[in-house]
Amino acid sequence: MSRFIRMLTPVLFLLMALTLSGCGEQFIVLDPKGPIGESQKDLIYISTILCAVIIVPVLILTAFIVWRYRDKPGSKASYKPNWEHSTKLEIIWWGIPIVIILILAVITVKYTYELEPSKPLVSEKEPITIQVTSLDWKWLFKYPEENIATVNYIKIPEDVPVKFQLTSDTAMNSFWIPQLGGQLYAMSGMAMTLYLQADEQGSYYGSGANFNGKDFAQMTFTVDASSEEEYLSWIEEVKGSAPALTMDGFEKLTEPGASDTLLFSSIPEGLFDKIVTQYVNGDGGAHQHHGGEAAEPAAAADDDEDASADAGESDESAESSADGNSHHHGGH
């Protein structure tokens, strides 16, 4: 029976590997189509190889030691119950992992600074801006420079950097286009910046990579990278044929539920900033943008001016009623 189990174990591991190989959209993370994705793939490979330098020998030695020093009838091996230390072995099994960890730390720090999400990509071409809003359970993409918007669909030109500005209307989510680069969180009340680029034309898979409710699995979208001429033609087509996105339309989009692909020929002015600053306090403070300046809501500034004027009128009235005694009302 034990012999049968030993023979069956490798077969089970092989079947498990073959089953898991069908997961993960055919390992699209390891098939990058942009400079950020390419650098992240290199980091994955380097980290895996360095870890394998430790893990593979340990697994091989574990199997060898179990087999070599197993108890068996007629064994004439010397019995040394008090043996407990070898300086040479201690240096080997502590020294090699320490060196590997130090190398891995240096490489990780280097790539961490190089792949800072808000760091603009080096390119002769000006980046385009796409403002991303996570809704329940759909993605709203706004093109502020072109004044158009889409739902669950992105079109970009190849070889042109894209500056994504990310936020969420409600629950936190994670914006991810695996073949272009790693994921970045979209959080309510904040605007995060992520630079990506597609080096070749194609259709790429995008999704929300963070559990945020009942239909989170349907928060997927398509990213089409095309030539610049086709991209400009698409913009004109959207402007000429799609309906406008109004504030009422946006309120309907915020209602929980999945959505098909939608196109809009125009968007309400300042919509993204209104979403980001929806939780701003009455003192006019704003959340800081990651990689940018804090949004300054005009409405809050106007309210402060009106409040100051009202306070001045109240002070004048109080002074006259108190026969010249000054009183200060209502701090802000």
C-alpha positions, 0 to 999 in steps of 0.5 A, a space after each residue: 500500500 505504501 509503495 502505491 502511495 509513493 508512486 501516486 504522489 508525483 502523478 497527483 502533483 502533475 495533475 494539480 500543476 496541469 489544472 492550475 495552468 489553465 487559470 489566470 487568463 493564460 498567465 497574461 501578467 507574464 505577457 506584458 505589452 507596455 514598459 511598466 508591465 515589462 519591468 514588473 515581469 523582470 522583477 517577478 523573474 528575478 525574485 523567483 530565481 533568487 528564491 529558487 536558489 534557496 527553496 529548490 536545494 532545501 526541497 531536494 535535501 529534505 527528500 534526500 535526507 528523509 530517504 538516506 537516513 531512514 530507519 531500515 532493518 539491518 542498518 549499520 550506520 553509526 549512532 550519534 545521539 549527542 551530535 548537535 552542531 557543525 560550524 560549516 553547515 551553520 555558515 552554509 544554511 544561514 549565510 546563503 539565505 542572508 546574501 540572497 535576501 540582501 540582493 533581493 532587498 537591493 533589487 526590490 528597492 531599485 524597482 520600487 523607485 523606478 516603478 513609482 505609479 505617479 512617476 511620468 513615463 519618459 516619452 517624446 509624446 504628451 500623455 493623455 489623461 483618463 479619469 477613472 471612477 469606481 462605481 457599484 459595480 462598473 467603471 466610469 472613464 472620463 476623458 477631460 481633454 476630449 470631454 467624453 466619457 465611457 463605461 467599462 471601455 477604454 480606447 488609447 493610442 499605442 506608444 503614448 503614455 496614459 495618465 490615469 487619475 483614480 478615485 472611487 465614489 463608494 467602496 475602495 477598489 483596485 484598478 488593474 490592466 495586467 498586461 500594461 502594469 500592476 494594480 493601484 487602489 482607487 479610494 473614495 475621497 482621494 485621487 491616485 495617479 498611475 502612468 501606463 502605456 501600450 507599446 503595441 496595438 491590441 485588446 487588453 483585459 482590465 478589471 477591478 482586483 478588489 472585492 467590493 460587493 455582490 457584482 464585483 466579478 462583473 467589474 471588467 473592462 476592455 482596453 483597446 490600443 490603436 493607432 493615433 489616427 484611429 484613436 482620434 477618429 473614435 473620439 470624433 465618432 463618440 462626440 457625433 453619435 453618443 448621448 451626453 452624460 448629465 448629472 442625472 445620468 451620473 446619479 443613475 450610474 451610481 446606483 448599484 448594479 452591473 452595466 454594459 459598455 456605454 459611450 457619452 459625447 460630453 460630461 458635466 464640468 468638474 465631475 471628477 473633482 466633485 467626486 473626489 471632494 464629496 467628503 470635504 469638510 466645511 473648512 475648505 480642506 481637501 484630500 491630497 492627490 497622490 502625485 499631484 496637488 490637492 483639489 481646491 473645491 470652488 464651492 467650499 471657497 465661496 461658502 467661506 466668503 459668504 460665511 465671513 460676510 454674514 459674520 461681519 454683518 452680525 458683528 455690526 448688529 451686535 455692536 450697535 445693540 450693545 451700546 458700543 460693546 464689541 462682541 465676536 460671533 461664531 468662529 469658523 
